[in-house]
Protein backbone atom coordinates (compact mmCIF):
# COMPACT_ATOMS: atom_id res chain seq x y z
CA UNK A 1 0.00 0.00 0.00
CA UNK A 2 1.20 3.46 -0.75
CA UNK A 3 1.47 6.12 1.88
CA UNK A 4 -1.17 8.83 1.99
CA UNK A 5 -0.73 12.39 3.14
CA UNK A 6 -4.40 12.78 4.11
CA UNK A 7 -5.60 12.41 7.67
CA UNK A 8 -8.77 10.37 7.87
CA UNK A 9 -11.40 11.19 10.46
CA UNK A 10 -13.20 8.74 12.71
CA UNK A 11 -16.21 9.20 10.41
CA UNK A 12 -14.10 8.51 7.28
CA UNK A 13 -12.92 5.23 8.77
CA UNK A 14 -16.47 4.29 9.77
CA UNK A 15 -17.76 4.99 6.25
CA UNK A 16 -14.94 2.96 4.72
CA UNK A 17 -15.73 0.11 7.12
CA UNK A 18 -19.43 0.27 6.15
CA UNK A 19 -18.50 0.00 2.48
CA UNK A 20 -16.26 -3.04 3.10
CA UNK A 21 -17.91 -4.89 6.00
CA UNK A 22 -19.62 -7.44 3.74
CA UNK A 23 -16.14 -8.62 2.67
CA UNK A 24 -14.72 -8.89 6.19
CA UNK A 25 -14.93 -11.94 8.47
CA UNK A 26 -18.15 -11.99 10.50
CA UNK A 27 -16.29 -12.17 13.83
CA UNK A 28 -14.47 -8.92 13.00
CA UNK A 29 -17.70 -6.89 13.05
CA UNK A 30 -18.05 -6.92 16.85
CA UNK A 31 -14.42 -5.83 17.16
CA UNK A 32 -15.10 -2.88 14.86
CA UNK A 33 -18.11 -1.87 16.96
CA UNK A 34 -15.79 -1.74 19.98
CA UNK A 35 -13.18 0.14 17.94
CA UNK A 36 -15.66 2.84 16.90
CA UNK A 37 -16.83 3.31 20.50
CA UNK A 38 -13.41 4.73 21.42
CA UNK A 39 -11.17 7.59 20.36
CA UNK A 40 -7.96 6.73 18.50
CA UNK A 41 -4.78 8.43 17.38
CA UNK A 42 -4.63 9.92 13.91
CA UNK A 43 -1.96 7.39 12.91
CA UNK A 44 -4.18 4.50 13.92
CA UNK A 45 -7.22 5.92 12.11
CA UNK A 46 -5.13 6.38 8.97
CA UNK A 47 -3.77 2.85 9.17
CA UNK A 48 -7.19 1.24 9.63
CA UNK A 49 -8.60 3.34 6.78
CA UNK A 50 -5.89 2.14 4.41
CA UNK A 51 -6.22 -1.48 5.49
CA UNK A 52 -9.92 -1.26 4.65
CA UNK A 53 -9.47 0.72 1.43
CA UNK A 54 -10.27 -1.50 -1.56
CA UNK A 55 -10.15 -4.56 0.71
CA UNK A 56 -12.70 -6.23 -1.56
CA UNK A 57 -10.42 -5.82 -4.60
CA UNK A 58 -7.20 -7.03 -2.96
CA UNK A 59 -5.57 -10.28 -4.04
CA UNK A 60 -6.12 -13.15 -1.60
CA UNK A 61 -2.58 -12.97 -0.18
CA UNK A 62 -2.83 -9.21 0.41
CA UNK A 63 -6.34 -9.61 1.83
CA UNK A 64 -5.01 -12.16 4.30
CA UNK A 65 -2.20 -9.80 5.37
CA UNK A 66 -4.65 -6.93 5.81
CA UNK A 67 -7.05 -9.13 7.77
CA UNK A 68 -4.26 -10.25 10.11
CA UNK A 69 -3.13 -6.65 10.66
CA UNK A 70 -6.71 -5.55 11.34
CA UNK A 71 -7.11 -8.34 13.92
CA UNK A 72 -3.87 -7.25 15.61
CA UNK A 73 -5.11 -3.66 15.82
CA UNK A 74 -8.66 -4.47 16.88
CA UNK A 75 -7.56 -6.87 19.62
CA UNK A 76 -5.11 -4.34 21.07
CA UNK A 77 -7.16 -1.13 21.28
Backbone as a printed PyTorch tensor [residue, N CA C, xyz], in Angstrom:
tensor([[[  0.8390,  -1.1790,   0.0000],
         [  0.0000,   0.0000,   0.0000],
         [  0.8800,   1.2370,   0.0000]],

        [[  0.4410,   2.2250,  -0.7130],
         [  1.2040,   3.4630,  -0.7490],
         [  0.8600,   4.3200,   0.4630]],

        [[  1.7440,   5.2340,   0.7560],
         [  1.4710,   6.1250,   1.8780],
         [  0.5680,   7.2550,   1.4010]],

        [[ -0.2010,   7.7980,   2.3030],
         [ -1.1710,   8.8280,   1.9890],
         [ -0.9120,  10.0140,   2.9040]],

        [[ -0.9960,  11.1870,   2.3570],
         [ -0.7300,  12.3880,   3.1420],
         [ -1.9930,  12.9250,   3.8180]],

        [[ -3.1400,  12.3300,   3.5160],
         [ -4.3990,  12.7750,   4.1140],
         [ -4.6080,  12.1540,   5.4820]],

        [[ -5.1760,  12.9440,   6.3790],
         [ -5.6010,  12.4060,   7.6650],
         [ -7.0740,  12.0530,   7.5460]],

        [[ -7.3960,  10.8570,   7.9700],
         [ -8.7690,  10.3730,   7.8710],
         [ -9.4470,  10.4750,   9.2300]],

        [[-10.6450,  11.0120,   9.2240],
         [-11.3950,  11.1890,  10.4630],
         [-12.0050,   9.8700,  10.9290]],

        [[-12.4740,   9.8830,  12.1490],
         [-13.1990,   8.7380,  12.7120],
         [-14.3580,   8.3850,  11.7820]],

        [[-15.0660,   9.4060,  11.3030],
         [-16.2090,   9.1950,  10.4090],
         [-15.7640,   8.6200,   9.0620]],

        [[-14.6310,   9.0680,   8.5290],
         [-14.0990,   8.5090,   7.2770],
         [-13.8540,   7.0100,   7.4230]],

        [[-13.2440,   6.6420,   8.5350],
         [-12.9230,   5.2310,   8.7710],
         [-14.2150,   4.4300,   8.9010]],

        [[-15.1870,   4.9830,   9.5980],
         [-16.4660,   4.2890,   9.7690],
         [-17.1640,   4.0980,   8.4180]],

        [[-17.1540,   5.1080,   7.5790],
         [-17.7620,   4.9890,   6.2480],
         [-17.0320,   3.9540,   5.3990]],

        [[-15.7100,   3.9480,   5.4840],
         [-14.9370,   2.9610,   4.7240],
         [-15.2500,   1.5550,   5.2270]],

        [[-15.3470,   1.4010,   6.5440],
         [-15.7300,   0.1090,   7.1200],
         [-17.1080,  -0.3240,   6.5980]],

        [[-18.0740,   0.5890,   6.6080],
         [-19.4310,   0.2660,   6.1470],
         [-19.4190,  -0.2080,   4.6920]],

        [[-18.5580,   0.3840,   3.8870],
         [-18.4990,  -0.0040,   2.4800],
         [-17.8030,  -1.3500,   2.2660]],

        [[-17.0370,  -1.8050,   3.2540],
         [-16.2580,  -3.0410,   3.1040],
         [-16.7070,  -4.1710,   4.0300]],

        [[-17.6090,  -3.9070,   4.9540],
         [-17.9150,  -4.8920,   6.0000],
         [-18.4540,  -6.2110,   5.4520]],

        [[-19.1070,  -6.1960,   4.3130],
         [-19.6150,  -7.4450,   3.7420],
         [-18.4920,  -8.3670,   3.2750]],

        [[-17.2890,  -7.8360,   3.1260],
         [-16.1370,  -8.6200,   2.6660],
         [-15.2330,  -9.0530,   3.8090]],

        [[-15.5320,  -8.5740,   5.0130],
         [-14.7180,  -8.8880,   6.1900],
         [-15.2800, -10.1010,   6.9160]],

        [[-14.4360, -10.8030,   7.6850],
         [-14.9290, -11.9380,   8.4700],
         [-16.0150, -11.4900,   9.4520]],

        [[-17.0140, -12.3130,   9.6240],
         [-18.1550, -11.9920,  10.4960],
         [-17.7120, -11.6480,  11.9160]],

        [[-16.7310, -12.3870,  12.4450],
         [-16.2930, -12.1740,  13.8300],
         [-15.5520, -10.8400,  14.0070]],

        [[-15.1690, -10.1990,  12.9240],
         [-14.4720,  -8.9200,  13.0050],
         [-15.4570,  -7.7670,  13.2590]],

        [[-16.7070,  -7.9670,  12.9500],
         [-17.6990,  -6.8890,  13.0480],
         [-17.8890,  -6.4040,  14.4860]],

        [[-17.9330,  -7.3070,  15.4400],
         [-18.0470,  -6.9170,  16.8500],
         [-16.8110,  -6.1360,  17.2950]],

        [[-15.6580,  -6.5330,  16.8160],
         [-14.4170,  -5.8300,  17.1550],
         [-14.4410,  -4.4060,  16.6050]],

        [[-14.9860,  -4.2370,  15.4220],
         [-15.1010,  -2.8800,  14.8610],
         [-16.0840,  -2.0380,  15.6550]],

        [[-17.1600,  -2.6240,  16.1270],
         [-18.1070,  -1.8700,  16.9640],
         [-17.3920,  -1.3320,  18.2040]],

        [[-16.5630,  -2.1660,  18.8110],
         [-15.7920,  -1.7360,  19.9780],
         [-14.7730,  -0.6650,  19.5830]],

        [[-14.1610,  -0.8300,  18.4350],
         [-13.1780,   0.1420,  17.9390],
         [-13.8230,   1.5120,  17.7720]],

        [[-15.0020,   1.5530,  17.1710],
         [-15.6620,   2.8360,  16.9020],
         [-16.2370,   3.4860,  18.1510]],

        [[-16.3290,   2.7520,  19.2380],
         [-16.8340,   3.3120,  20.4950],
         [-15.7640,   4.1150,  21.2360]],

        [[-14.5230,   4.0640,  20.7450],
         [-13.4080,   4.7280,  21.4170],
         [-12.7690,   5.7640,  20.5110]],

        [[-11.9780,   6.6320,  21.1180],
         [-11.1670,   7.5920,  20.3640],
         [ -9.8170,   6.9390,  20.0490]],

        [[ -9.2390,   7.3150,  18.9050],
         [ -7.9630,   6.7310,  18.5000],
         [ -7.0410,   7.8090,  17.9390]],

        [[ -5.7560,   7.4990,  17.9310],
         [ -4.7790,   8.4340,  17.3820],
         [ -4.9910,   8.5770,  15.8780]],

        [[ -4.5170,   9.6820,  15.3540],
         [ -4.6290,   9.9160,  13.9140],
         [ -3.9000,   8.8380,  13.1280]],

        [[ -2.7280,   8.4360,  13.6050],
         [ -1.9620,   7.3930,  12.9140],
         [ -2.7520,   6.0920,  12.8270]],

        [[ -3.4140,   5.7320,  13.9070],
         [ -4.1850,   4.4950,  13.9220],
         [ -5.4010,   4.5960,  12.9930]],

        [[ -6.0820,   5.7240,  13.0200],
         [ -7.2190,   5.9210,  12.1120],
         [ -6.7650,   5.8130,  10.6580]],

        [[ -5.6500,   6.4380,  10.3400],
         [ -5.1350,   6.3770,   8.9750],
         [ -4.7830,   4.9440,   8.5800]],

        [[ -4.1610,   4.2220,   9.4780],
         [ -3.7690,   2.8460,   9.1680],
         [ -4.9890,   1.9670,   8.9230]],

        [[ -5.9790,   2.0550,   9.7930],
         [ -7.1900,   1.2390,   9.6260],
         [ -7.9060,   1.6110,   8.3260]],

        [[ -7.9780,   2.9020,   8.0250],
         [ -8.6020,   3.3350,   6.7760],
         [ -7.9290,   2.6720,   5.5800]],

        [[ -6.6000,   2.6810,   5.5590],
         [ -5.8890,   2.1350,   4.4070],
         [ -5.9080,   0.6110,   4.3590]],

        [[ -6.0430,  -0.0270,   5.4950],
         [ -6.2210,  -1.4800,   5.4900],
         [ -7.5870,  -1.8470,   4.9130]],

        [[ -8.5720,  -1.0140,   5.1630],
         [ -9.9200,  -1.2570,   4.6460],
         [-10.0870,  -0.8320,   3.1910]],

        [[ -9.3220,   0.1630,   2.7780],
         [ -9.4730,   0.7220,   1.4320],
         [ -9.2710,  -0.3600,   0.3730]],

        [[-10.2870,  -0.5210,  -0.4640],
         [-10.2720,  -1.5010,  -1.5610],
         [ -9.9680,  -2.9220,  -1.0730]],

        [[-10.3470,  -3.2180,   0.1530],
         [-10.1530,  -4.5630,   0.7080],
         [-10.7840,  -5.6010,  -0.2110]],

        [[-11.9810,  -5.2930,  -0.7100],
         [-12.7020,  -6.2320,  -1.5580],
         [-11.9800,  -6.5310,  -2.8720]],

        [[-11.1210,  -5.6470,  -3.3260],
         [-10.4190,  -5.8170,  -4.5990],
         [ -9.0150,  -6.3950,  -4.4420]],

        [[ -8.5620,  -6.5330,  -3.2090],
         [ -7.2010,  -7.0260,  -2.9630],
         [ -7.0720,  -8.5010,  -3.3380]],

        [[ -5.8730,  -8.8760,  -3.7760],
         [ -5.5740, -10.2830,  -4.0440],
         [ -5.6640, -11.0550,  -2.7290]],

        [[ -5.9070, -12.3390,  -2.8120],
         [ -6.1240, -13.1530,  -1.6050],
         [ -4.9670, -13.0500,  -0.6110]],

        [[ -3.7350, -13.0610,  -1.0910],
         [ -2.5820, -12.9710,  -0.1850],
         [ -2.5690, -11.6190,   0.5360]],

        [[ -2.8100, -10.5430,  -0.2080],
         [ -2.8270,  -9.2130,   0.4140],
         [ -4.0210,  -9.0880,   1.3580]],

        [[ -5.1480,  -9.6490,   0.9750],
         [ -6.3430,  -9.6130,   1.8260],
         [ -6.0580, -10.3140,   3.1550]],

        [[ -5.3620, -11.4270,   3.0890],
         [ -5.0070, -12.1640,   4.2980],
         [ -4.0850, -11.3300,   5.1950]],

        [[ -3.1110, -10.6580,   4.6030],
         [ -2.2000,  -9.8040,   5.3710],
         [ -2.9670,  -8.6490,   6.0230]],

        [[ -3.8590,  -8.0310,   5.2700],
         [ -4.6500,  -6.9270,   5.8120],
         [ -5.5520,  -7.4110,   6.9480]],

        [[ -6.1730,  -8.5660,   6.7500],
         [ -7.0510,  -9.1290,   7.7740],
         [ -6.2630,  -9.3940,   9.0550]],

        [[ -5.0880,  -9.9750,   8.9350],
         [ -4.2560, -10.2530,  10.1110],
         [ -3.8590,  -8.9680,  10.8210]],

        [[ -3.5110,  -7.9390,  10.0620],
         [ -3.1280,  -6.6490,  10.6580],
         [ -4.3340,  -6.0070,  11.3500]],

        [[ -5.4980,  -6.0840,  10.7170],
         [ -6.7120,  -5.5460,  11.3410],
         [ -7.0140,  -6.2670,  12.6540]],

        [[ -6.8870,  -7.5870,  12.6650],
         [ -7.1060,  -8.3400,  13.9160],
         [ -6.1300,  -7.8880,  14.9950]],

        [[ -4.8630,  -7.7060,  14.6240],
         [ -3.8740,  -7.2500,  15.6090],
         [ -4.2890,  -5.9060,  16.2030]],

        [[ -4.6960,  -4.9930,  15.3550],
         [ -5.1050,  -3.6630,  15.8220],
         [ -6.3550,  -3.7590,  16.6820]],

        [[ -7.3610,  -4.4320,  16.1880],
         [ -8.6570,  -4.4710,  16.8810],
         [ -8.5890,  -5.1840,  18.2260]],

        [[ -7.7040,  -6.1580,  18.3430],
         [ -7.5600,  -6.8720,  19.6220],
         [ -6.7300,  -6.0910,  20.6400]],

        [[ -6.0360,  -5.0520,  20.1780],
         [ -5.1150,  -4.3370,  21.0650],
         [ -5.5090,  -2.8910,  21.3320]],

        [[ -6.7280,  -2.5080,  20.9890],
         [ -7.1610,  -1.1310,  21.2760],
         [ -8.2540,  -1.1260,  22.3070]]])
